[in-house]
């Protein structure tokens, strides 16, 4: 089956998106994200987070920061696996950047 990566990240709940970014291995729906997809996702989440943070409504900033941290960690692993031929676990580094944010 064909799964659109960007719709998988954008059109599900934020908690499910975090699970997709942290997932790695045989049982996950999508084991590798393309770097372009992750870059677009980071840009969309960042722009919407900044926009809602500037409004006078309670929107929260904790979960968007988790999403951005997981996405940056996953993006760095995808780029390092692609350009430097590493074989690193994407979910583990997404978790590390989740803690860093």
C-alpha positions as protocol buffer text, in pm:
chain_id: "A"
residue {
  index: 1
  type: UNK
  ca { x: 0 y: 0 z: 0 }
}
residue {
  index: 2
  type: UNK
  ca { x: 108 y: 357 z: -63 }
}
residue {
  index: 3
  type: UNK
  ca { x: 122 y: 596 z: 231 }
}
residue {
  index: 4
  type: UNK
  ca { x: 173 y: 969 z: 183 }
}
residue {
  index: 5
  type: UNK
  ca { x: 433 y: 1066 z: 442 }
}
residue {
  index: 6
  type: UNK
  ca { x: 329 y: 1428 z: 486 }
}
residue {
  index: 7
  type: UNK
  ca { x: -38 y: 1346 z: 532 }
}
residue {
  index: 8
  type: UNK
  ca { x: 63 y: 1075 z: 778 }
}
residue {
  index: 9
  type: UNK
  ca { x: 235 y: 1342 z: 989 }
}
residue {
  index: 10
  type: UNK
  ca { x: -9 y: 1631 z: 944 }
}
residue {
  index: 11
  type: UNK
  ca { x: -356 y: 1476 z: 946 }
}
residue {
  index: 12
  type: UNK
  ca { x: -340 y: 1260 z: 1256 }
}
residue {
  index: 13
  type: UNK
  ca { x: -338 y: 1369 z: 1618 }
}
residue {
  index: 14
  type: UNK
  ca { x: -20 y: 1521 z: 1757 }
}
residue {
  index: 15
  type: UNK
  ca { x: 30 y: 1226 z: 1989 }
}
residue {
  index: 16
  type: UNK
  ca { x: 11 y: 984 z: 1696 }
}
residue {
  index: 17
  type: UNK
  ca { x: 258 y: 1199 z: 1500 }
}
residue {
  index: 18
  type: UNK
  ca { x: 504 y: 1179 z: 1789 }
}
residue {
  index: 19
  type: UNK
  ca { x: 462 y: 801 z: 1793 }
}
residue {
  index: 20
  type: UNK
  ca { x: 531 y: 786 z: 1417 }
}
residue {
  index: 21
  type: UNK
  ca { x: 846 y: 997 z: 1458 }
}
residue {
  index: 22
  type: UNK
  ca { x: 974 y: 785 z: 1746 }
}
residue {
  index: 23
  type: UNK
  ca { x: 881 y: 450 z: 1588 }
}
residue {
  index: 24
  type: UNK
  ca { x: 1148 y: 238 z: 1430 }
}
residue {
  index: 25
  type: UNK
  ca { x: 1154 y: -121 z: 1315 }
}
residue {
  index: 26
  type: UNK
  ca { x: 944 y: -387 z: 1153 }
}
residue {
  index: 27
  type: UNK
  ca { x: 609 y: -311 z: 1317 }
}
residue {
  index: 28
  type: UNK
  ca { x: 591 y: 58 z: 1234 }
}
residue {
  index: 29
  type: UNK
  ca { x: 376 y: 189 z: 950 }
}
residue {
  index: 30
  type: UNK
  ca { x: 653 y: 392 z: 795 }
}
residue {
  index: 31
  type: UNK
  ca { x: 1011 y: 317 z: 894 }
}
residue {
  index: 32
  type: UNK
  ca { x: 1187 y: 589 z: 693 }
}
residue {
  index: 33
  type: UNK
  ca { x: 1075 y: 941 z: 618 }
}
residue {
  index: 34
  type: UNK
  ca { x: 1219 y: 1139 z: 329 }
}
residue {
  index: 35
  type: UNK
  ca { x: 1421 y: 1444 z: 429 }
}
residue {
  index: 36
  type: UNK
  ca { x: 1206 y: 1678 z: 221 }
}
residue {
  index: 37
  type: UNK
  ca { x: 894 y: 1558 z: 401 }
}
residue {
  index: 38
  type: UNK
  ca { x: 1050 y: 1619 z: 740 }
}
residue {
  index: 39
  type: UNK
  ca { x: 1175 y: 1962 z: 637 }
}
residue {
  index: 40
  type: UNK
  ca { x: 829 y: 2068 z: 515 }
}
residue {
  index: 41
  type: UNK
  ca { x: 672 y: 1926 z: 832 }
}
residue {
  index: 42
  type: UNK
  ca { x: 915 y: 2121 z: 1054 }
}
residue {
  index: 43
  type: UNK
  ca { x: 840 y: 2442 z: 862 }
}
residue {
  index: 44
  type: UNK
  ca { x: 461 y: 2395 z: 884 }
}
residue {
  index: 45
  type: UNK
  ca { x: 464 y: 2311 z: 1255 }
}
residue {
  index: 46
  type: UNK
  ca { x: 699 y: 2602 z: 1329 }
}
residue {
  index: 47
  type: UNK
  ca { x: 491 y: 2857 z: 1135 }
}
residue {
  index: 48
  type: UNK
  ca { x: 163 y: 2745 z: 1291 }
}
residue {
  index: 49
  type: UNK
  ca { x: 319 y: 2733 z: 1638 }
}
residue {
  index: 50
  type: UNK
  ca { x: 451 y: 3088 z: 1607 }
}
residue {
  index: 51
  type: UNK
  ca { x: 117 y: 3208 z: 1469 }
}
residue {
  index: 52
  type: UNK
  ca { x: -93 y: 3052 z: 1747 }
}
residue {
  index: 53
  type: UNK
  ca { x: 155 y: 3158 z: 2015 }
}
residue {
  index: 54
  type: UNK
  ca { x: 114 y: 3521 z: 1907 }
}
residue {
  index: 55
  type: UNK
  ca { x: -265 y: 3508 z: 1930 }
}
residue {
  index: 56
  type: UNK
  ca { x: -455 y: 3578 z: 2249 }
}
residue {
  index: 57
  type: UNK
  ca { x: -586 y: 3224 z: 2288 }
}
residue {
  index: 58
  type: UNK
  ca { x: -452 y: 2944 z: 2508 }
}
residue {
  index: 59
  type: UNK
  ca { x: -289 y: 2706 z: 2264 }
}
residue {
  index: 60
  type: UNK
  ca { x: 9 y: 2561 z: 2449 }
}
residue {
  index: 61
  type: UNK
  ca { x: 367 y: 2541 z: 2336 }
}
residue {
  index: 62
  type: UNK
  ca { x: 476 y: 2210 z: 2491 }
}
residue {
  index: 63
  type: UNK
  ca { x: 352 y: 1963 z: 2228 }
}
residue {
  index: 64
  type: UNK
  ca { x: 463 y: 2173 z: 1927 }
}
residue {
  index: 65
  type: UNK
  ca { x: 813 y: 2190 z: 2077 }
}
residue {
  index: 66
  type: UNK
  ca { x: 809 y: 1813 z: 2118 }
}
residue {
  index: 67
  type: UNK
  ca { x: 702 y: 1776 z: 1754 }
}
residue {
  index: 68
  type: UNK
  ca { x: 976 y: 2007 z: 1631 }
}
residue {
  index: 69
  type: UNK
  ca { x: 1240 y: 1835 z: 1846 }
}
residue {
  index: 70
  type: UNK
  ca { x: 1142 y: 1487 z: 1727 }
}
residue {
  index: 71
  type: UNK
  ca { x: 1131 y: 1603 z: 1366 }
}
residue {
  index: 72
  type: UNK
  ca { x: 1474 y: 1767 z: 1381 }
}
residue {
  index: 73
  type: UNK
  ca { x: 1624 y: 1455 z: 1539 }
}
residue {
  index: 74
  type: UNK
  ca { x: 1467 y: 1233 z: 1274 }
}
residue {
  index: 75
  type: UNK
  ca { x: 1579 y: 1473 z: 997 }
}
residue {
  index: 76
  type: UNK
  ca { x: 1940 y: 1468 z: 1117 }
}
residue {
  index: 77
  type: UNK
  ca { x: 1941 y: 1089 z: 1120 }
}
residue {
  index: 78
  type: UNK
  ca { x: 1787 y: 1065 z: 774 }
}
residue {
  index: 79
  type: UNK
  ca { x: 2045 y: 1308 z: 636 }
}
residue {
  index: 80
  type: UNK
  ca { x: 2337 y: 1136 z: 808 }
}
residue {
  index: 81
  type: UNK
  ca { x: 2222 y: 794 z: 688 }
}
residue {
  index: 82
  type: UNK
  ca { x: 2187 y: 928 z: 334 }
}
residue {
  index: 83
  type: UNK
  ca { x: 2504 y: 1133 z: 298 }
}
residue {
  index: 84
  type: UNK
  ca { x: 2746 y: 952 z: 529 }
}
residue {
  index: 85
  type: UNK
  ca { x: 2617 y: 592 z: 489 }
}
residue {
  index: 86
  type: UNK
  ca { x: 2554 y: 546 z: 859 }
}
residue {
  index: 87
  type: UNK
  ca { x: 2306 y: 294 z: 988 }
}
residue {
  index: 88
  type: UNK
  ca { x: 2168 y: 477 z: 1291 }
}
residue {
  index: 89
  type: UNK
  ca { x: 1835 y: 429 z: 1466 }
}
residue {
  index: 90
  type: UNK
  ca { x: 1608 y: 722 z: 1375 }
}
residue {
  index: 91
  type: UNK
  ca { x: 1371 y: 674 z: 1667 }
}
residue {
  index: 92
  type: UNK
  ca { x: 1649 y: 690 z: 1924 }
}
residue {
  index: 93
  type: UNK
  ca { x: 1787 y: 1021 z: 1797 }
}
residue {
  index: 94
  type: UNK
  ca { x: 1436 y: 1163 z: 1769 }
}
residue {
  index: 95
  type: UNK
  ca { x: 1403 y: 1079 z: 2137 }
}
residue {
  index: 96
  type: UNK
  ca { x: 1734 y: 1251 z: 2216 }
}
residue {
  index: 97
  type: UNK
  ca { x: 1627 y: 1571 z: 2041 }
}
residue {
  index: 98
  type: UNK
  ca { x: 1289 y: 1546 z: 2210 }
}
residue {
  index: 99
  type: UNK
  ca { x: 1468 y: 1571 z: 2545 }
}
residue {
  index: 100
  type: UNK
  ca { x: 1690 y: 1853 z: 2416 }
}
residue {
  index: 101
  type: UNK
  ca { x: 1402 y: 2085 z: 2327 }
}
